[in-house]
Amino acid sequence: MKLNLSGLRTKAAKAAASLATRASQATGRGAGGMIGGLIAGVIDPNIMEHLGEGRPVALITGTNGKSTTTRMLASALRTQYSVATNDGGDNMDAGIISALMAGQKASHIVLECDELHVPAVADRLHPSVLVLLNLTRDQLDRVGEINKLERALRACVEKHPNMTVVANCDDVLVTSAAFDAPNVVWVSAGAGWTGDSVSCPRTGGHILRDGDDWYSTIPLIDGRPFRRPTPTWTISDEGITSPEGSHNLQLAIPGRANRGNATQAIAAAVQVFQIPVDKAISAVSEVADVAGRYSTISFEGREVHMLLAKNPAGWQEALSMVDRTADSLVIAVNGQVADGEDLSWLWDVQFEAFDDLHVVASGERGTDLAVRLTYASISHDLVPGLVDSIRACEPGRVEVLANYTAFRDLKKGLLAQ
């Protein structure tokens, strides 16, 4: 009998990953998902393809909102299917492999994917749908200029013509990436941040805006105008407009951006996976927690409301969610690899509107933040220690805005006390 070396390698990779995961958990080093996927990928470089083969796959990517939209789409699909997903937010190869191993019996796969990794993951998993949320500057030291990323995603869309693309037509860069897709569902999901889309990424033509509409002053090289496509799905304060009509949408999580994320998740569930629209809306509306974001933690007489923000677009949205009637606001910034070590984006964030709150600057890069707040004429205290920054606030309601590792470490610190 011919020996199936590929099958044996995959089996060995799964066994080693399971052992590494259990060891990581037993020693308290973490949940073990990353190390398990990393080891599996080294032993069997083709394990992602093997694990995903034959199952419908949805990939969700964008600068902001990946985790939330992934959780929403997975929730919608679970109304009819079993789903494997990386709901812990591990969105690179190792995390994706771990999610696929954990959900080997699931019928469908829903994955958030780091923007840089989308082309390679799409080549391996051949997704049924790619949900493109938004593209803005983020982690310049790792990702580079945003137009380079747009070109990579555009090439990925071109390479997979059978893949449906659910794209936010209010985002100029997303529209460019999806503009020539043969199977595209245009969603008006909103674009609160427009600082990175002042010109057409294909021609350099200036982008002019007129209400919801936008267009480039220079046509594409083939003569077509580059203009906001007409959406078939739209979100507004009143609710969702779909090809089937109007629908009420009441979410358990706050923010205008999350209403847009929900609309794209619902559009993908309905148009690609044939979930009834009412069931998709109901499932999405019940999503109340995404890895602790938007949660409130009781700590030494304080109710600490946690908000995550990672880049200018995300900070702008998170700032709009801050409860201005709270007693204090802690802004915490780290500059680790997972955050991006280049924090020049701090100068693009409009902090000027917080002179009515007691503000505390914190985190490993709290001094950088304090300088920015000083130039914004915001009176503040500088308390580098994350948990200490909460203690520096008077008992009562404390709003927290933190970037990725600061959010993670503060949450862990508060829960450990």
Solvent accessible surface area in square Angstrom, and as a share of the most:
residue,aa,sasa,rsa
1,M,240,1.07
2,K,191,0.81
3,L,115,0.57
4,N,100,0.51
5,L,125,0.62
6,S,59,0.38
7,G,33,0.31
8,L,86,0.43
9,R,129,0.47
10,T,15,0.09
11,K,146,0.62
12,A,51,0.39
13,A,0,0.00
14,K,63,0.27
15,A,65,0.50
16,A,30,0.23
17,A,2,0.02
18,S,48,0.31
19,L,113,0.56
20,A,16,0.12
21,T,33,0.19
22,R,139,0.51
23,A,53,0.41
24,S,16,0.10
25,Q,100,0.44
26,A,90,0.70
27,T,89,0.52
28,G,67,0.64
29,R,203,0.74
30,G,40,0.38
31,A,83,0.64
32,G,8,0.07
33,G,24,0.23
34,M,91,0.41
35,I,66,0.34
36,G,1,0.01
37,G,0,0.00
38,L,103,0.51
39,I,54,0.27
40,A,0,0.00
41,G,21,0.20
42,V,114,0.65
43,I,61,0.31
44,D,2,0.01
45,P,78,0.49
46,N,74,0.38
47,I,1,0.00
48,M,0,0.00
49,E,53,0.24
50,H,68,0.30
51,L,14,0.07
52,G,3,0.03
53,E,134,0.60
54,G,82,0.79
55,R,39,0.14
56,P,49,0.31
57,V,1,0.00
58,A,0,0.00
59,L,0,0.00
60,I,0,0.00
61,T,0,0.00
62,G,1,0.01
63,T,2,0.01
64,N,27,0.14
65,G,22,0.21
66,K,18,0.08
67,S,15,0.10
68,T,3,0.02
69,T,0,0.00
70,T,2,0.01
71,R,58,0.21
72,M,0,0.00
73,L,0,0.00
74,A,1,0.00
75,S,26,0.17
76,A,0,0.00
77,L,0,0.00
78,R,114,0.42
79,T,57,0.33
80,Q,85,0.38
81,Y,66,0.25
82,S,56,0.36
83,V,17,0.10
84,A,4,0.03
85,T,20,0.11
86,N,8,0.04
87,D,71,0.37
88,G,60,0.57
89,G,25,0.24
90,D,55,0.28
91,N,25,0.13
92,M,71,0.32
93,D,42,0.22
94,A,12,0.10
95,G,2,0.02
96,I,0,0.00
97,I,8,0.04
98,S,19,0.12
99,A,9,0.07
100,L,0,0.00
101,M,30,0.13
102,A,94,0.73
103,G,13,0.13
104,Q,80,0.36
105,K,201,0.85
106,A,11,0.08
107,S,48,0.31
108,H,19,0.08
109,I,0,0.00
110,V,0,0.00
111,L,0,0.00
112,E,4,0.02
113,C,0,0.00
114,D,6,0.03
115,E,9,0.04
116,L,74,0.37
117,H,47,0.21
118,V,0,0.00
119,P,37,0.23
120,A,48,0.38
121,V,0,0.00
122,A,1,0.00
123,D,54,0.28
124,R,74,0.27
125,L,9,0.05
126,H,127,0.57
127,P,7,0.05
128,S,40,0.26
129,V,0,0.00
130,L,0,0.00
131,V,0,0.00
132,L,1,0.01
133,L,1,0.01
134,N,32,0.16
135,L,3,0.01
136,T,8,0.04
137,R,55,0.20
138,D,20,0.10
139,Q,24,0.11
140,L,48,0.24
141,D,77,0.40
142,R,84,0.31
143,V,15,0.09
144,G,26,0.25
145,E,116,0.52
146,I,14,0.07
147,N,54,0.28
148,K,131,0.56
149,L,5,0.02
150,E,0,0.00
151,R,125,0.46
152,A,39,0.30
153,L,0,0.00
154,R,61,0.22
155,A,58,0.45
156,C,5,0.03
157,V,5,0.03
158,E,140,0.63
159,K,132,0.56
160,H,23,0.10
161,P,68,0.43
162,N,140,0.72
163,M,5,0.02
164,T,28,0.16
165,V,0,0.00
166,V,0,0.00
167,A,0,0.00
168,N,5,0.02
169,C,0,0.00
170,D,18,0.09
171,D,13,0.07
172,V,0,0.00
173,L,3,0.01
174,V,0,0.00
175,T,0,0.00
176,S,0,0.00
177,A,2,0.01
178,A,0,0.00
179,F,40,0.16
180,D,78,0.41
181,A,11,0.08
182,P,91,0.57
183,N,62,0.32
184,V,42,0.24
185,V,15,0.09
186,W,30,0.10
187,V,0,0.00
188,S,10,0.07
189,A,11,0.09
190,G,39,0.38
191,A,38,0.29
192,G,66,0.63
193,W,44,0.15
194,T,50,0.29
195,G,44,0.42
196,D,24,0.12
197,S,10,0.06
198,V,87,0.50
199,S,42,0.27
200,C,2,0.01
201,P,16,0.10
202,R,61,0.22
203,T,47,0.27
204,G,50,0.49
205,G,1,0.01
206,H,102,0.46
207,I,8,0.04
208,L,67,0.34
209,R,101,0.37
210,D,106,0.55
211,G,76,0.74
212,D,116,0.60
213,D,41,0.21
214,W,2,0.01
215,Y,68,0.26
216,S,13,0.08
217,T,68,0.39
218,I,82,0.42
219,P,72,0.45
220,L,9,0.05
221,I,183,0.93
222,D,89,0.46
223,G,54,0.51
224,R,94,0.34
225,P,97,0.61
226,F,1,0.00
227,R,113,0.41
228,R,44,0.16
229,P,20,0.12
230,T,114,0.66
231,P,28,0.18
232,T,73,0.43
233,W,2,0.01
234,T,45,0.26
235,I,27,0.14
236,S,50,0.32
237,D,127,0.66
238,E,141,0.63
239,G,6,0.06
240,I,1,0.00
241,T,71,0.41
242,S,8,0.05
243,P,87,0.55
244,E,117,0.52
245,G,31,0.30
246,S,96,0.62
247,H,39,0.17
248,N,96,0.49
249,L,0,0.00
250,Q,125,0.56
251,L,35,0.17
252,A,59,0.46
253,I,8,0.04
254,P,55,0.35
255,G,23,0.22
256,R,157,0.57
257,A,43,0.34
258,N,5,0.03
259,R,46,0.17
260,G,1,0.01
261,N,11,0.06
262,A,0,0.00
263,T,0,0.00
264,Q,2,0.01
265,A,0,0.00
266,I,0,0.00
267,A,0,0.00
268,A,0,0.00
269,A,0,0.00
270,V,21,0.12
271,Q,74,0.33
272,V,28,0.16
273,F,10,0.04
274,Q,125,0.56
275,I,1,0.01
276,P,55,0.34
277,V,14,0.08
278,D,97,0.50
279,K,96,0.41
280,A,0,0.00
281,I,19,0.10
282,S,58,0.37
283,A,9,0.07
284,V,0,0.00
285,S,24,0.15
286,E,129,0.58
287,V,12,0.07
288,A,63,0.49
289,D,65,0.34
290,V,2,0.01
291,A,45,0.35
292,G,5,0.05
293,R,35,0.13
294,Y,41,0.15
295,S,31,0.20
296,T,79,0.46
297,I,18,0.09
298,S,83,0.54
299,F,9,0.04
300,E,94,0.42
301,G,62,0.60
302,R,25,0.09
303,E,77,0.34
304,V,0,0.00
305,H,40,0.18
306,M,0,0.00
307,L,1,0.01
308,L,29,0.14
309,A,3,0.02
310,K,53,0.22
311,N,0,0.00
312,P,2,0.01
313,A,15,0.11
314,G,11,0.11
315,W,0,0.00
316,Q,63,0.28
317,E,27,0.12
318,A,4,0.03
319,L,12,0.06
320,S,61,0.39
321,M,36,0.16
322,V,8,0.05
323,D,51,0.27
324,R,94,0.34
325,T,100,0.58
326,A,8,0.06
327,D,73,0.38
328,S,1,0.01
329,L,0,0.00
330,V,0,0.00
331,I,1,0.00
332,A,0,0.00
333,V,0,0.00
334,N,2,0.01
335,G,13,0.12
336,Q,60,0.27
337,V,108,0.62
338,A,46,0.35
339,D,9,0.05
340,G,1,0.01
341,E,91,0.41
342,D,50,0.26
343,L,11,0.06
344,S,65,0.42
345,W,15,0.05
346,L,3,0.01
347,W,125,0.44
348,D,47,0.24
349,V,2,0.01
350,Q,119,0.53
351,F,0,0.00
352,E,80,0.36
353,A,59,0.46
354,F,3,0.01
355,D,112,0.58
356,D,92,0.47
357,L,17,0.09
358,H,67,0.30
359,V,0,0.00
360,V,0,0.00
361,A,0,0.00
362,S,0,0.00
363,G,4,0.03
364,E,112,0.50
365,R,66,0.24
366,G,2,0.02
367,T,86,0.50
368,D,55,0.29
369,L,0,0.00
370,A,10,0.08
371,V,67,0.38
372,R,11,0.04
373,L,1,0.01
374,T,84,0.49
375,Y,161,0.61
376,A,6,0.04
377,S,94,0.61
378,I,5,0.03
379,S,100,0.64
380,H,46,0.20
381,D,67,0.35
382,L,78,0.39
383,V,32,0.18
384,P,85,0.54
385,G,32,0.31
386,L,28,0.14
387,V,25,0.15
388,D,74,0.38
389,S,0,0.00
390,I,0,0.00
391,R,97,0.35
392,A,45,0.35
393,C,2,0.01
394,E,126,0.56
395,P,85,0.53
396,G,23,0.22
397,R,101,0.37
398,V,0,0.00
399,E,7,0.03
400,V,0,0.00
401,L,0,0.00
402,A,0,0.00
403,N,2,0.01
404,Y,85,0.32
405,T,1,0.00
406,A,0,0.00
407,F,11,0.05
408,R,113,0.41
409,D,46,0.24
410,L,0,0.00
411,K,56,0.24
412,K,151,0.64
413,G,15,0.14
414,L,6,0.03
415,L,111,0.55
416,A,81,0.63
417,Q,125,0.55
